[in-house]
Amino acid sequence: MVTKPEALTCSPPKCRLGRASPDERREHILAVAARVFAEDGYGATSMSTIAARLGGSKATLYKYFPSKELLFEAVIQQRCGEVVAPLQAIAEADGDDLEALLVSFGLQFMTALFQPEAIELYRTVHAESRRFPEIAAMFMRSGPEILFEALTQTLQRFAERGQIVSTDQRLAAGQFLGMVKADLHMRVAIGLEATPDAATIEREVRHAARILVRGLAPR
């Protein structure tokens, strides 16, 4: 989410908000905080650093977020929400073509996963979670666990109709997402490769969807 241009009265990295609404101020704080966390890491980032980048006082920052932990959690929730919301809509859509639904889900998932903001968040959580396991828990409950549940419920619906045979939809959901990501996401996240093009993503997703549907088809 980007703060509306009219709310800014100077250029990044140090910005002061002019006549901005509380919601605009909050969004701007989250945008700046996300950048600082990505650049400096969770452990090395302080509320003082974020306040300085905002060009305001710590008192103003604490008014919106009482602690660094709550601010980071808000960043995670915002970033994950941008990925999760459209995927939940796809998973909840009516239809009897599971393979087509999985392709739509997978394409949206992978496209969102490779956005720069999503890669930055993943790197930050991965780098800091050993020292700060609470941020790993924040990330899991704000994003992956919601996605697993949405896809699990979708597979449950198809199993109840007899269109697939599966006694563990949660396992099947996790395996599909794992196949979709394969090693592509890891290679990009660790900087070995650039973001794959749309054709590569689609090839990976369609192959994974086909494997899952055929593997779960009634015999």
N, C-alpha and C positions, 0 to 999 in steps of 0.2 A: 504494500500500500504506500503510495507516495503522497506527501502532504500537498495540498493545493498550492500552486505557485503564488497566488496572491497573499498567502499567509506568511511567506518568507520575506524578510527585509534585508538579507545579505546572502552571500554565497557559502556553500559548504567549504571546508569541514566545520567551521564555526558559524552557526546561524542563530539569529534571534527571531522569535515569532512575534509578529506584529499583532494586528487585530485578528487573532485566530480564535476559533471556537474551542471549547475544551476538547471536543473530539479531534479536531485538527491538531491541537497541541499534543494530545496523546499519541496520535499516529506519527507525528514528527519525532517524538521521543523514541518510539519503537524503531523507527527507521534508522535514527542515529545510533541507538544502542546496539542494534543488530550489526551495524558496520563496525563498531568498536569491539564487540565480542568476537567478530570474525577476524579482525586484524590483530587483537592483543590476546585473545583467549579468555575463557571465563575466569580462570583463577587470577590472572594479572589485571583484569578490568576492575575498576572501582567506580563507585557512584560519583566520586569527585571527577574522575576522568570523563565520564559521560556528561556530567554537568558542564564541564569546560568545553567539550565539543558542541554542546547545545548553545553555549554562550550565555547561560543563565546561572542561577544559584542552585545549590544543592537543595535548598528549602523547596523551591519550585518542583524539582525532580521528585523529592520525597512526597510531595503532595499527591502526585499521581501514582507513584510506586514506592511503598514504604521500605523496600529492601531490594538489594541486587538480585536475590533469588526470585522474588516476585516479578521483577522486571524481565529477567531472562525467561521465566515461565511464560510471560505474556508474549515475548518475542516468538517463542516456540509455538504457542497456541495460534498466533496469527499466521506464521509461516505454514504450519501444518494444516490449519483451517483452509488455506487457499488451495491446498492439494486435496484435502479430504472431502470438502463439500460437493464438488462436481462428481467425484467418484461414488459417493453415497447415492446421488441422484441416479447414476447409471445402474448401480446395483439394485436399486428399488424399482426400476422401471419394469413394467409388465412386458411379457414376451415369452415365446416358447423356443427361441433359438439360442441355446446356451453358448454355442461357439461364437456367434455374432456379439452377444453380450460381453463375453470375456475379451474379445478383440477390442471392443469399445473401451472397456475398463482398462485393459492393458495399455492401450495407446495413450489414454488420458494420464494414466499413472506414470508411464515412462517419460512422457513429454514434460510433466510437472516435475518429476524427479531430477531432470537434467537442467532445470532452470538454475541460473547462477546462485540465486538466493537459497535454493534448496541444497545445492552442493556445499555452499558455505556453512549452512546450519549442520549438515551431516558431518562435515570435517570438524567443526567445533565440538560437537557432542562426542564424536569418536575420540578426539584428542584429549578431552578433559574428563571423560566419564570414569576413568580409573581412579582419579583423585577425588572426583565429585560424583559419586554414583547417583545422587539425587537428580542430576540433570539428565542422566540416561532414563530414569524413571519418568521424568517429565515428558521427555521426547516420546517414549513408548506409549504412554497413555493419551497423548495429544494427537498422535498420528498413526503409527503402525497398528496399535491395538484396535483403533476404530475401523481401519481398513480391513483388518482380518475379520472383525465381527460382521461388517457389511457383506463381505464376500462369502463368509460362512453362511449367513442367512440366505443369500442367493442360492448357494448350492443346496442348502436344506430344502428350499422351495422346489427345486428341480428333482431332488431325491423323493420328496413326498408325492410328486406327480408320477414317479416311476420312470422318469427320463434318464436318470443316472442311477448307478448302484454305488452307494458310498455309506459307510458306517461312521466315518470320521470326517465331517465336512471342514472342520477347522484345520486338520492336517492337509486336506486337499487344497484349501485356500492358500495355506502357507507354501505348499509346493508349487502352485501356479505362480505366485508372486516371485518365488525364488527362480523359477525357470525364466520368467520374463526379464528379471534383472540380470541373470546369468553372471558373467564377469564384466559386462559392459559398464555397469555402474561403478564397480570397484576400480576399474582402470581409469575412469574419468575422475573419480573422487581422489585418487592418489596422484593424479597429474600425469599419468602415462599416456593418455590419449585425450583428444579433443572430444567434445560432445558429438555423438553419432548423428548422422543425418536421418531424416524422416523415413527414408526407405529402409535403412538398417534397423531402426526401431520397429517398423511395421513387420519386417521379416521375422524378427525375434518373437514378437507378440503373437503373430499368426501361428507360428510353429508351436509355441507353448500352448495356445488355446486348442489347437488340433490334438496335441498329445493328451491333454487332460480330458477332453471330451471323449476321445476314442478309448482312453484308458478306463473311463467310468461308464461307458455305454453298457446297457444290459446285454447279457450274453444269451 
